[in-house]
Amino acid sequence: MDHEICELPVGYKPSEKEEFMNDFQREYFRRRLVRWKEDILNDSEEVIKYLQEEGKTCTDSIDRASTEIDLAYELRSKERASKLVNKINEALEKIRNGTYGYCEETGEPISLKRLEARPVAMLSIKAQERHEKQERTQKDEE
């Protein structure tokens, strides 16, 4: 169920009044996800270039230690960004196959408000709350 890319009306925002995950909504979220992914990848490249330059110019041990701390922090950030890019790729695949916007657990539509706030959401609010409650319960039992 591959969907064609459509042209969005200027200033388009998804609305609860229209059919859920119609062509416009899918295209709107596809564009948001693609832009978000591009921003993450561009930021990562800039940080790497900066840290490489900083590493070359560090001459004293305090500067070098500070740069290493920055590098460790950026590597953790890059790992988080990599996980987010993977989630974005999963969401883009769901758009391609027609399952984007539907809860992986219940199959019900995820609210547009939730998708606006978290375009990579794969669970409805209720399903997400159940998962978080289960995680807390498991941690309490350990």
N, CA, C and O atoms as a GROMACS GRO file, in nm:
protein
  568
    1MET      N    1   0.085  -0.120   0.000
    1MET     CA    2   0.000   0.000   0.000
    1MET      C    3   0.088   0.124   0.000
    1MET      O    4   0.089   0.201   0.096
    2ASP      N    5   0.161   0.143  -0.107
    2ASP     CA    6   0.254   0.255  -0.120
    2ASP      C    7   0.176   0.381  -0.158
    2ASP      O    8   0.091   0.377  -0.247
    3HIS      N    9   0.203   0.492  -0.089
    3HIS     CA   10   0.129   0.615  -0.112
    3HIS      C   11   0.211   0.712  -0.193
    3HIS      O   12   0.332   0.728  -0.172
    4GLU      N   13   0.144   0.777  -0.285
    4GLU     CA   14   0.207   0.879  -0.367
    4GLU      C   15   0.228   1.005  -0.284
    4GLU      O   16   0.151   1.036  -0.193
    5ILE      N   17   0.333   1.077  -0.317
    5ILE     CA   18   0.357   1.206  -0.252
    5ILE      C   19   0.258   1.304  -0.314
    5ILE      O   20   0.240   1.308  -0.436
    6CYS      N   21   0.193   1.383  -0.229
    6CYS     CA   22   0.096   1.480  -0.281
    6CYS      C   23   0.142   1.622  -0.246
    6CYS      O   24   0.226   1.642  -0.158
    7GLU      N   25   0.087   1.717  -0.314
    7GLU     CA   26   0.118   1.857  -0.289
    7GLU      C   27   0.027   1.908  -0.178
    7GLU      O   28  -0.096   1.894  -0.186
    8LEU      N   29   0.087   1.965  -0.076
    8LEU     CA   30   0.007   2.016   0.037
    8LEU      C   31  -0.039   2.159   0.010
    8LEU      O   32   0.037   2.238  -0.046
    9PRO      N   33  -0.161   2.192   0.050
    9PRO     CA   34  -0.203   2.333   0.042
    9PRO      C   35  -0.114   2.418   0.131
    9PRO      O   36  -0.068   2.372   0.235
   10VAL      N   37  -0.090   2.540   0.092
   10VAL     CA   38  -0.007   2.632   0.170
   10VAL      C   39  -0.064   2.646   0.310
   10VAL      O   40  -0.183   2.671   0.327
   11GLY      N   41   0.023   2.630   0.411
   11GLY     CA   42  -0.019   2.647   0.550
   11GLY      C   43  -0.101   2.532   0.605
   11GLY      O   44  -0.164   2.546   0.710
   12TYR      N   45  -0.101   2.418   0.538
   12TYR     CA   46  -0.180   2.304   0.581
   12TYR      C   47  -0.140   2.255   0.720
   12TYR      O   48  -0.021   2.244   0.751
   13LYS      N   49  -0.239   2.226   0.802
   13LYS     CA   50  -0.222   2.161   0.932
   13LYS      C   51  -0.327   2.052   0.942
   13LYS      O   52  -0.443   2.076   0.909
   14PRO      N   53  -0.290   1.933   0.988
   14PRO     CA   54  -0.389   1.826   1.004
   14PRO      C   55  -0.501   1.868   1.100
   14PRO      O   56  -0.478   1.943   1.196
   15SER      N   57  -0.620   1.820   1.071
   15SER     CA   58  -0.737   1.855   1.152
   15SER      C   59  -0.816   1.729   1.185
   15SER      O   60  -0.822   1.635   1.106
   16GLU      N   61  -0.877   1.729   1.302
   16GLU     CA   62  -0.963   1.619   1.345
   16GLU      C   63  -1.088   1.611   1.256
   16GLU      O   64  -1.155   1.508   1.254
   17LYS      N   65  -1.119   1.718   1.184
   17LYS     CA   66  -1.240   1.723   1.102
   17LYS      C   67  -1.226   1.643   0.972
   17LYS      O   68  -1.326   1.609   0.910
   18GLU      N   69  -1.103   1.614   0.932
   18GLU     CA   70  -1.083   1.540   0.807
   18GLU      C   71  -1.060   1.392   0.834
   18GLU      O   72  -1.036   1.351   0.948
   19GLU      N   73  -1.067   1.312   0.730
   19GLU     CA   74  -1.045   1.168   0.742
   19GLU      C   75  -0.905   1.143   0.799
   19GLU      O   76  -0.808   1.204   0.754
   20PHE      N   77  -0.896   1.054   0.897
   20PHE     CA   78  -0.768   1.025   0.961
   20PHE      C   79  -0.670   0.963   0.863
   20PHE      O   80  -0.704   0.871   0.789
   21MET      N   81  -0.550   1.012   0.863
   21MET     CA   82  -0.438   0.969   0.779
   21MET      C   83  -0.473   0.966   0.630
   21MET      O   84  -0.442   0.871   0.558
   22ASN      N   85  -0.540   1.074   0.588
   22ASN     CA   86  -0.563   1.092   0.446
   22ASN      C   87  -0.430   1.130   0.379
   22ASN      O   88  -0.328   1.141   0.447
   23ASP      N   89  -0.429   1.149   0.249
   23ASP     CA   90  -0.305   1.177   0.176
   23ASP      C   91  -0.234   1.302   0.230
   23ASP      O   92  -0.112   1.302   0.243
   24PHE      N   93  -0.311   1.406   0.261
   24PHE     CA   94  -0.250   1.529   0.312
   24PHE      C   95  -0.183   1.506   0.447
   24PHE      O   96  -0.071   1.552   0.468
   25GLN      N   97  -0.249   1.436   0.536
   25GLN     CA   98  -0.190   1.411   0.669
   25GLN      C   99  -0.063   1.327   0.656
   25GLN      O  100   0.038   1.357   0.719
   26ARG      N  101  -0.069   1.223   0.575
   26ARG     CA  102   0.051   1.139   0.556
   26ARG      C  103   0.167   1.222   0.501
   26ARG      O  104   0.280   1.211   0.547
   27GLU      N  105   0.137   1.304   0.402
   27GLU     CA  106   0.242   1.386   0.342
   27GLU      C  107   0.294   1.490   0.442
   27GLU      O  108   0.414   1.515   0.447
   28TYR      N  109   0.206   1.548   0.519
   28TYR     CA  110   0.246   1.645   0.621
   28TYR      C  111   0.345   1.582   0.719
   28TYR      O  112   0.450   1.640   0.746
   29PHE      N  113   0.311   1.465   0.771
   29PHE     CA  114   0.399   1.400   0.868
   29PHE      C  115   0.526   1.347   0.801
   29PHE      O  116   0.632   1.347   0.862
   30ARG      N  117   0.515   1.302   0.677
   30ARG     CA  118   0.634   1.256   0.606
   30ARG      C  119   0.735   1.369   0.594
   30ARG      O  120   0.854   1.350   0.620
   31ARG      N  121   0.688   1.487   0.555
   31ARG     CA  122   0.777   1.603   0.542
   31ARG      C  123   0.838   1.642   0.677
   31ARG      O  124   0.957   1.672   0.686
   32ARG      N  125   0.756   1.641   0.781
   32ARG     CA  126   0.809   1.674   0.915
   32ARG      C  127   0.919   1.578   0.956
   32ARG      O  128   1.024   1.619   1.005
   33LEU      N  129   0.894   1.449   0.933
   33LEU     CA  130   0.992   1.346   0.971
   33LEU      C  131   1.120   1.360   0.889
   33LEU      O  132   1.230   1.348   0.944
   34VAL      N  133   1.108   1.383   0.760
   34VAL     CA  134   1.226   1.398   0.673
   34VAL      C  135   1.308   1.520   0.717
   34VAL      O  136   1.430   1.512   0.727
   35ARG      N  137   1.240   1.633   0.743
   35ARG     CA  138   1.312   1.754   0.789
   35ARG      C  139   1.382   1.729   0.922
   35ARG      O  140   1.497   1.769   0.940
   36TRP      N  141   1.313   1.663   1.014
   36TRP     CA  142   1.369   1.634   1.146
   36TRP      C  143   1.493   1.547   1.131
   36TRP      O  144   1.596   1.574   1.194
   37LYS      N  145   1.485   1.445   1.049
   37LYS     CA  146   1.598   1.356   1.026
   37LYS      C  147   1.716   1.433   0.965
   37LYS      O  148   1.830   1.416   1.007
   38GLU      N  149   1.688   1.516   0.866
   38GLU     CA  150   1.794   1.597   0.804
   38GLU      C  151   1.860   1.689   0.906
   38GLU      O  152   1.982   1.703   0.907
   39ASP      N  153   1.780   1.752   0.991
   39ASP     CA  154   1.835   1.841   1.095
   39ASP      C  155   1.926   1.764   1.190
   39ASP      O  156   2.034   1.812   1.224
   40ILE      N  157   1.883   1.646   1.232
   40ILE     CA  158   1.964   1.565   1.324
   40ILE      C  159   2.096   1.526   1.259
   40ILE      O  160   2.202   1.538   1.320
   41LEU      N  161   2.090   1.481   1.135
   41LEU     CA  162   2.211   1.438   1.065
   41LEU      C  163   2.305   1.556   1.041
   41LEU      O  164   2.427   1.543   1.055
   42ASN      N  165   2.250   1.672   1.004
   42ASN     CA  166   2.334   1.791   0.983
   42ASN      C  167   2.400   1.835   1.112
   42ASN      O  168   2.518   1.870   1.114
   43ASP      N  169   2.324   1.834   1.222
   43ASP     CA  170   2.380   1.872   1.352
   43ASP      C  171   2.493   1.778   1.391
   43ASP      O  172   2.597   1.823   1.441
   44SER      N  173   2.474   1.650   1.369
   44SER     CA  174   2.577   1.552   1.403
   44SER      C  175   2.705   1.576   1.326
   44SER      O  176   2.814   1.570   1.382
   45GLU      N  177   2.692   1.605   1.197
   45GLU     CA  178   2.810   1.631   1.114
   45GLU      C  179   2.885   1.755   1.162
   45GLU      O  180   3.008   1.754   1.170
   46GLU      N  181   2.811   1.861   1.195
   46GLU     CA  182   2.874   1.984   1.242
   46GLU      C  183   2.947   1.962   1.374
   46GLU      O  184   3.058   2.012   1.393
   47VAL      N  185   2.888   1.888   1.464
   47VAL     CA  186   2.950   1.861   1.594
   47VAL      C  187   3.079   1.781   1.575
   47VAL      O  188   3.181   1.811   1.638
   48ILE      N  189   3.075   1.681   1.490
   48ILE     CA  190   3.194   1.599   1.466
   48ILE      C  191   3.306   1.685   1.409
   48ILE      O  192   3.421   1.674   1.454
   49LYS      N  193   3.275   1.770   1.312
   49LYS     CA  194   3.378   1.858   1.253
   49LYS      C  195   3.436   1.950   1.360
   49LYS      O  196   3.558   1.968   1.367
   50TYR      N  197   3.350   2.007   1.443
   50TYR     CA  198   3.396   2.098   1.549
   50TYR      C  199   3.489   2.025   1.646
   50TYR      O  200   3.596   2.076   1.679
   51LEU      N  201   3.447   1.907   1.690
   51LEU     CA  202   3.528   1.833   1.786
   51LEU      C  203   3.662   1.789   1.726
   51LEU      O  204   3.763   1.786   1.796
   52GLN      N  205   3.662   1.756   1.598
   52GLN     CA  206   3.788   1.718   1.533
   52GLN      C  207   3.883   1.837   1.529
   52GLN      O  208   4.002   1.822   1.553
   53GLU      N  209   3.830   1.954   1.499
   53GLU     CA  210   3.913   2.075   1.496
   53GLU      C  211   3.964   2.109   1.637
   53GLU      O  212   4.080   2.145   1.654
   54GLU      N  213   3.875   2.098   1.735
   54GLU     CA  214   3.915   2.125   1.874
   54GLU      C  215   4.026   2.031   1.918
   54GLU      O  216   4.120   2.073   1.986
   55GLY      N  217   4.016   1.906   1.881
   55GLY     CA  218   4.117   1.807   1.919
   55GLY      C  219   4.253   1.840   1.862
   55GLY      O  220   4.356   1.812   1.925
   56LYS      N  221   4.255   1.898   1.743
   56LYS     CA  222   4.382   1.932   1.677
   56LYS      C  223   4.447   2.053   1.743
   56LYS      O  224   4.570   2.063   1.744
   57THR      N  225   4.367   2.145   1.797
   57THR     CA  226   4.422   2.269   1.851
   57THR      C  227   4.453   2.263   2.000
   57THR      O  228   4.511   2.357   2.054
   58CYS      N  229   4.417   2.155   2.067
   58CYS     CA  230   4.442   2.143   2.211
   58CYS      C  231   4.590   2.115   2.235
   58CYS      O  232   4.645   2.016   2.187
   59THR      N  233   4.652   2.205   2.310
   59THR     CA  234   4.794   2.184   2.339
   59THR      C  235   4.818   2.151   2.485
   59THR      O  236   4.907   2.072   2.516
   60ASP      N  237   4.740   2.209   2.575
   60ASP     CA  238   4.768   2.176   2.716
   60ASP      C  239   4.669   2.070   2.765
   60ASP      O  240   4.565   2.046   2.705
   61SER      N  241   4.706   2.008   2.876
   61SER     CA  242   4.630   1.892   2.925
   61SER      C  243   4.490   1.930   2.973
   61SER      O  244   4.397   1.849   2.961
   62ILE      N  245   4.472   2.050   3.026
   62ILE     CA  246   4.340   2.092   3.073
   62ILE      C  247   4.246   2.108   2.953
   62ILE      O  248   4.132   2.062   2.957
   63ASP      N  249   4.294   2.173   2.847
   63ASP     CA  250   4.212   2.187   2.727
   63ASP      C  251   4.179   2.051   2.668
   63ASP      O  252   4.066   2.027   2.624
   64ARG      N  253   4.277   1.962   2.667
   64ARG     CA  254   4.258   1.829   2.610
   64ARG      C  255   4.152   1.753   2.692
   64ARG      O  256   4.065   1.687   2.636
   65ALA      N  257   4.163   1.762   2.824
   65ALA     CA  258   4.066   1.693   2.912
   65ALA      C  259   3.925   1.749   2.890
   65ALA      O  260   3.828   1.673   2.883
   66SER      N  261   3.916   1.878   2.878
   66SER     CA  262   3.786   1.941   2.854
   66SER      C  263   3.729   1.894   2.720
   66SER      O  264   3.610   1.865   2.710
   67THR      N  265   3.811   1.887   2.618
   67THR     CA  266   3.768   1.841   2.486
   67THR      C  267   3.724   1.695   2.493
   67THR      O  268   3.627   1.657   2.427
   68GLU      N  269   3.794   1.613   2.571
   68GLU     CA  270   3.756   1.472   2.584
   68GLU      C  271   3.620   1.457   2.654
   68GLU      O  272   3.541   1.370   2.619
   69ILE      N  273   3.595   1.542   2.752
   69ILE     CA  274   3.465   1.541   2.819
   69ILE      C  275   3.356   1.581   2.720
   69ILE      O  276   3.250   1.519   2.714
   70ASP      N  277   3.384   1.687   2.642
   70ASP     CA  278   3.289   1.730   2.539
   70ASP      C  279   3.263   1.618   2.439
   70ASP      O  280   3.150   1.595   2.398
   71LEU      N  281   3.370   1.549   2.401
   71LEU     CA  282   3.359   1.440   2.304
   71LEU      C  283   3.272   1.326   2.361
   71LEU      O  284   3.186   1.273   2.291
   72ALA      N  285   3.297   1.290   2.485
   72ALA     CA  286   3.216   1.183   2.548
   72ALA      C  287   3.069   1.222   2.553
   72ALA      O  288   2.981   1.141   2.525
   73TYR      N  289   3.044   1.348   2.588
   73TYR     CA  290   2.905   1.397   2.591
   73TYR      C  291   2.843   1.391   2.451
   73TYR      O  292   2.731   1.344   2.435
   74GLU      N  293   2.917   1.437   2.352
   74GLU     CA  294   2.866   1.438   2.215
   74GLU      C  295   2.846   1.297   2.162
   74GLU      O  296   2.753   1.273   2.084
   75LEU      N  297   2.931   1.203   2.202
   75LEU     CA  298   2.912   1.065   2.158
   75LEU      C  299   2.783   1.007   2.215
   75LEU      O  300   2.711   0.935   2.146
   76ARG      N  301   2.752   1.039   2.342
   76ARG     CA  302   2.625   0.995   2.400
   76ARG      C  303   2.508   1.060   2.327
   76ARG      O  304   2.406   0.996   2.301
   77SER      N  305   2.523   1.188   2.296
   77SER     CA  306   2.418   1.259   2.222
   77SER      C  307   2.401   1.199   2.083
   77SER      O  308   2.289   1.185   2.033
   78LYS      N  309   2.513   1.164   2.021
   78LYS     CA  310   2.509   1.104   1.888
   78LYS      C  311   2.439   0.968   1.892
   78LYS      O  312   2.366   0.932   1.800
   79GLU      N  313   2.463   0.893   1.999
   79GLU     CA  314   2.397   0.763   2.015
   79GLU      C  315   2.245   0.782   2.027
   79GLU      O  316   2.168   0.708   1.966
   80ARG      N  317   2.204   0.881   2.106
   80ARG     CA  318   2.061   0.911   2.120
   80ARG      C  319   2.003   0.957   1.986
   80ARG      O  320   1.892   0.918   1.948
   81ALA      N  321   2.080   1.040   1.915
   81ALA     CA  322   2.035   1.088   1.784
   81ALA      C  323   2.022   0.972   1.686
   81ALA      O  324   1.929   0.969   1.605
   82SER      N  325   2.114   0.878   1.694
   82SER     CA  326   2.109   0.761   1.606
   82SER      C  327   1.982   0.679   1.633
   82SER      O  328   1.917   0.632   1.540
   83LYS      N  329   1.949   0.662   1.760
   83LYS     CA  330   1.826   0.590   1.795
   83LYS      C  331   1.703   0.664   1.743
   83LYS      O  332   1.607   0.603   1.696
   84LEU      N  333   1.707   0.797   1.753
   84LEU     CA  334   1.595   0.877   1.706
   84LEU      C  335   1.583   0.867   1.553
   84LEU      O  336   1.472   0.857   1.500
   85VAL      N  337   1.696   0.870   1.483
   85VAL     CA  338   1.693   0.855   1.337
   85VAL      C  339   1.633   0.719   1.301
   85VAL      O  340   1.556   0.709   1.205
   86ASN      N  341   1.667   0.615   1.377
   86ASN     CA  342   1.607   0.483   1.351
   86ASN      C  343   1.455   0.487   1.369
   86ASN      O  344   1.381   0.428   1.289
   87LYS      N  345   1.408   0.557   1.474
   87LYS     CA  346   1.264   0.569   1.496
   87LYS      C  347   1.198   0.648   1.383
   87LYS      O  348   1.087   0.616   1.340
   88ILE      N  349   1.267   0.752   1.336
   88ILE     CA  350   1.215   0.831   1.224
   88ILE      C  351   1.205   0.743   1.100
   88ILE      O  352   1.105   0.748   1.028
   89ASN      N  353   1.308   0.663   1.075
   89ASN     CA  354   1.305   0.573   0.960
   89ASN      C  355   1.190   0.474   0.970
   89ASN      O  356   1.125   0.443   0.870
   90GLU      N  357   1.164   0.424   1.092
   90GLU     CA  358   1.051   0.332   1.113
   90GLU      C  359   0.919   0.403   1.082
   90GLU      O  360   0.830   0.346   1.018
   91ALA      N  361   0.907   0.527   1.128
   91ALA     CA  362   0.784   0.604   1.103
   91ALA      C  363   0.767   0.629   0.953
   91ALA      O  364   0.655   0.620   0.902
   92LEU      N  365   0.876   0.661   0.883
   92LEU     CA  366   0.868   0.684   0.738
   92LEU      C  367   0.826   0.555   0.666
   92LEU      O  368   0.751   0.560   0.568
   93GLU      N  369   0.875   0.442   0.714
   93GLU     CA  370   0.836   0.314   0.655
   93GLU      C  371   0.687   0.290   0.678
   93GLU      O  372   0.617   0.240   0.590
   94LYS      N  373   0.638   0.326   0.797
   94LYS     CA  374   0.495   0.310   0.826
   94LYS      C  375   0.411   0.400   0.736
   94LYS      O  376   0.301   0.362   0.695
   95ILE      N  377   0.462   0.517   0.705
   95ILE     CA  378   0.390   0.604   0.611
   95ILE      C  379   0.383   0.535   0.475
   95ILE      O  380   0.278   0.533   0.410
   96ARG      N  381   0.496   0.479   0.432
   96ARG     CA  382   0.499   0.411   0.302
   96ARG      C  383   0.403   0.292   0.296
   96ARG      O  384   0.338   0.268   0.194
   97ASN      N  385   0.393   0.217   0.407
   97ASN     CA  386   0.309   0.097   0.401
   97ASN      C  387   0.166   0.121   0.453
   97ASN      O  388   0.087   0.027   0.460
   98GLY      N  389   0.134   0.246   0.489
   98GLY     CA  390  -0.003   0.279   0.527
   98GLY      C  391  -0.042   0.252   0.670
   98GLY      O  392  -0.160   0.256   0.704
   99THR      N  393   0.055   0.223   0.757
   99THR     CA  394   0.022   0.194   0.897
   99THR      C  395   0.059   0.308   0.992
   99THR      O  396   0.038   0.297   1.112
  100TYR      N  397   0.113   0.418   0.939
  100TYR     CA  398   0.152   0.531   1.024
  100TYR      C  399   0.029   0.593   1.090
  100TYR      O  400  -0.077   0.607   1.029
  101GLY      N  401   0.047   0.628   1.217
  101GLY     CA  402  -0.060   0.697   1.290
  101GLY      C  403  -0.152   0.603   1.365
  101GLY      O  404  -0.245   0.648   1.433
  102TYR      N  405  -0.128   0.473   1.354
  102TYR     CA  406  -0.211   0.374   1.422
  102TYR      C  407  -0.130   0.305   1.530
  102TYR      O  408  -0.015   0.267   1.507
  103CYS      N  409  -0.188   0.288   1.645
  103CYS     CA  410  -0.123   0.227   1.761
  103CYS      C  411  -0.079   0.085   1.727
  103CYS      O  412  -0.158   0.005   1.675
  104GLU      N  413   0.048   0.054   1.755
  104GLU     CA  414   0.100  -0.080   1.730
  104GLU      C  415   0.035  -0.185   1.818
  104GLU      O  416   0.032  -0.303   1.784
  105GLU      N  417  -0.018  -0.142   1.931
  105GLU     CA  418  -0.078  -0.236   2.026
  105GLU      C  419  -0.226  -0.260   2.000
  105GLU      O  420  -0.273  -0.374   2.001
  106THR      N  421  -0.300  -0.152   1.976
  106THR     CA  422  -0.446  -0.164   1.964
  106THR      C  423  -0.496  -0.149   1.821
  106THR      O  424  -0.608  -0.191   1.790
  107GLY      N  425  -0.415  -0.091   1.734
  107GLY     CA  426  -0.458  -0.066   1.596
  107GLY      C  427  -0.545   0.057   1.583
  107GLY      O  428  -0.585   0.093   1.472
  108GLU      N  429  -0.574   0.123   1.694
  108GLU     CA  430  -0.657   0.244   1.691
  108GLU      C  431  -0.573   0.364   1.649
  108GLU      O  432  -0.451   0.365   1.666
  109PRO      N  433  -0.638   0.468   1.593
  109PRO     CA  434  -0.565   0.588   1.556
  109PRO      C  435  -0.498   0.654   1.677
  109PRO      O  436  -0.556   0.662   1.785
  110ILE      N  437  -0.376   0.700   1.657
  110ILE     CA  438  -0.306   0.781   1.756
  110ILE      C  439  -0.354   0.924   1.732
  110ILE      O  440  -0.364   0.966   1.617
  111SER      N  441  -0.382   0.998   1.835
  111SER     CA  442  -0.438   1.133   1.817
  111SER      C  443  -0.340   1.221   1.738
  111SER      O  444  -0.219   1.208   1.749
  112LEU      N  445  -0.398   1.311   1.657
  112LEU     CA  446  -0.316   1.405   1.581
  112LEU      C  447  -0.234   1.493   1.675
  112LEU      O  448  -0.121   1.528   1.645
  113LYS      N  449  -0.293   1.527   1.788
  113LYS     CA  450  -0.223   1.610   1.887
  113LYS      C  451  -0.095   1.539   1.934
  113LYS      O  452   0.010   1.601   1.946
  114ARG      N  453  -0.105   1.409   1.960
  114ARG     CA  454   0.012   1.330   2.002
  114ARG      C  455   0.114   1.321   1.888
  114ARG      O  456   0.234   1.334   1.911
  115LEU      N  457   0.066   1.298   1.767
  115LEU     CA  458   0.158   1.287   1.653
  115LEU      C  459   0.226   1.421   1.624
  115LEU      O  460   0.342   1.423   1.583
  116GLU      N  461   0.156   1.530   1.646
  116GLU     CA  462   0.219   1.662   1.631
  116GLU      C  463   0.332   1.679   1.732
  116GLU      O  464   0.441   1.727   1.698
  117ALA      N  465   0.306   1.638   1.856
  117ALA     CA  466   0.405   1.652   1.962
  117ALA      C  467   0.520   1.551   1.946
  117ALA      O  468   0.635   1.583   1.976
  118ARG      N  469   0.488   1.432   1.900
  118ARG     CA  470   0.587   1.324   1.889
  118ARG      C  471   0.560   1.245   1.762
  118ARG      O  472   0.495   1.140   1.766
  119PRO      N  473   0.608   1.294   1.647
  119PRO     CA  474   0.578   1.230   1.518
  119PRO      C  475   0.624   1.084   1.507
  119PRO      O  476   0.580   1.013   1.418
  120VAL      N  477   0.712   1.040   1.597
  120VAL     CA  478   0.758   0.901   1.593
  120VAL      C  479   0.678   0.812   1.688
  120VAL      O  480   0.714   0.695   1.708
  121ALA      N  481   0.572   0.865   1.746
  121ALA     CA  482   0.490   0.786   1.840
  121ALA      C  483   0.434   0.663   1.769
  121ALA      O  484   0.380   0.672   1.658
  122MET      N  485   0.447   0.550   1.835
  122MET     CA  486   0.395   0.425   1.779
  122MET      C  487   0.280   0.368   1.863
  122MET      O  488   0.216   0.269   1.825
  123LEU      N  489   0.254   0.432   1.977
  123LEU     CA  490   0.149   0.388   2.068
  123LEU      C  491   0.055   0.504   2.098
  123LEU      O  492   0.097   0.619   2.101
  124SER      N  493  -0.072   0.472   2.120
  124SER     CA  494  -0.166   0.574   2.165
  124SER      C  495  -0.128   0.614   2.308
  124SER      O  496  -0.047   0.548   2.372
  125ILE      N  497  -0.186   0.721   2.355
  125ILE     CA  498  -0.158   0.767   2.492
  125ILE      C  499  -0.192   0.656   2.592
  125ILE      O  500  -0.112   0.628   2.682
  126LYS      N  501  -0.308   0.593   2.577
  126LYS     CA  502  -0.349   0.488   2.672
  126LYS      C  503  -0.251   0.372   2.670
  126LYS      O  504  -0.212   0.323   2.776
  127ALA      N  505  -0.210   0.328   2.552
  127ALA     CA  506  -0.116   0.215   2.542
  127ALA      C  507   0.019   0.255   2.599
  127ALA      O  508   0.084   0.174   2.665
  128GLN      N  509   0.063   0.378   2.574
  128GLN     CA  510   0.191   0.426   2.628
  128GLN      C  511   0.186   0.430   2.780
  128GLN      O  512   0.281   0.389   2.846
  129GLU      N  513   0.076   0.479   2.836
  129GLU     CA  514   0.062   0.484   2.981
  129GLU      C  515   0.065   0.344   3.041
  129GLU      O  516   0.125   0.323   3.147
  130ARG      N  517  -0.001   0.246   2.974
  130ARG     CA  518   0.003   0.107   3.022
  130ARG      C  519   0.147   0.054   3.023
  130ARG      O  520   0.189  -0.010   3.119
  131HIS      N  521   0.221   0.081   2.916
  131HIS     CA  522   0.360   0.036   2.909
  131HIS      C  523   0.444   0.097   3.021
  131HIS      O  524   0.523   0.028   3.086
  132GLU      N  525   0.427   0.227   3.042
  132GLU     CA  526   0.504   0.294   3.147
  132GLU      C  527   0.467   0.241   3.285
  132GLU      O  528   0.554   0.226   3.371
  133LYS      N  529   0.340   0.213   3.306
  133LYS     CA  530   0.296   0.157   3.434
  133LYS      C  531   0.357   0.018   3.455
  133LYS      O  532   0.403  -0.013   3.564
  134GLN      N  533   0.358  -0.065   3.350
  134GLN     CA  534   0.419  -0.197   3.358
  134GLN      C  535   0.568  -0.188   3.389
  134GLN      O  536   0.621  -0.265   3.469
  135GLU      N  537   0.636  -0.093   3.324
  135GLU     CA  538   0.780  -0.075   3.349
  135GLU      C  539   0.805  -0.036   3.494
  135GLU      O  540   0.897  -0.088   3.558
  136ARG      N  541   0.723   0.056   3.546
  136ARG     CA  542   0.738   0.098   3.687
  136ARG      C  543   0.714  -0.019   3.780
  136ARG      O  544   0.788  -0.038   3.878
  137THR      N  545   0.612  -0.098   3.751
  137THR     CA  546   0.579  -0.215   3.833
  137THR      C  547   0.694  -0.314   3.832
  137THR      O  548   0.731  -0.368   3.937
  138GLN      N  549   0.751  -0.339   3.716
  138GLN     CA  550   0.863  -0.432   3.705
  138GLN      C  551   0.984  -0.382   3.782
  138GLN      O  552   1.053  -0.460   3.848
  139LYS      N  553   1.011  -0.251   3.774
  139LYS     CA  554   1.124  -0.194   3.848
  139LYS      C  555   1.102  -0.205   3.998
  139LYS      O  556   1.195  -0.233   4.074
  140ASP      N  557   0.978  -0.182   4.041
  140ASP     CA  558   0.946  -0.192   4.184
  140ASP      C  559   0.963  -0.335   4.235
  140ASP      O  560   0.999  -0.355   4.350
  141GLU      N  561   0.936  -0.434   4.149
  141GLU     CA  562   0.946  -0.573   4.188
  141GLU      C  563   1.091  -0.623   4.193
  141GLU      O  564   1.120  -0.724   4.257
  142GLU      N  565   1.180  -0.553   4.126
  142GLU     CA  566   1.321  -0.598   4.119
  142GLU      C  567   1.399  -0.565   4.245
  142GLU      O  568   1.518  -0.596   4.254
   0.00000   0.00000   0.00000
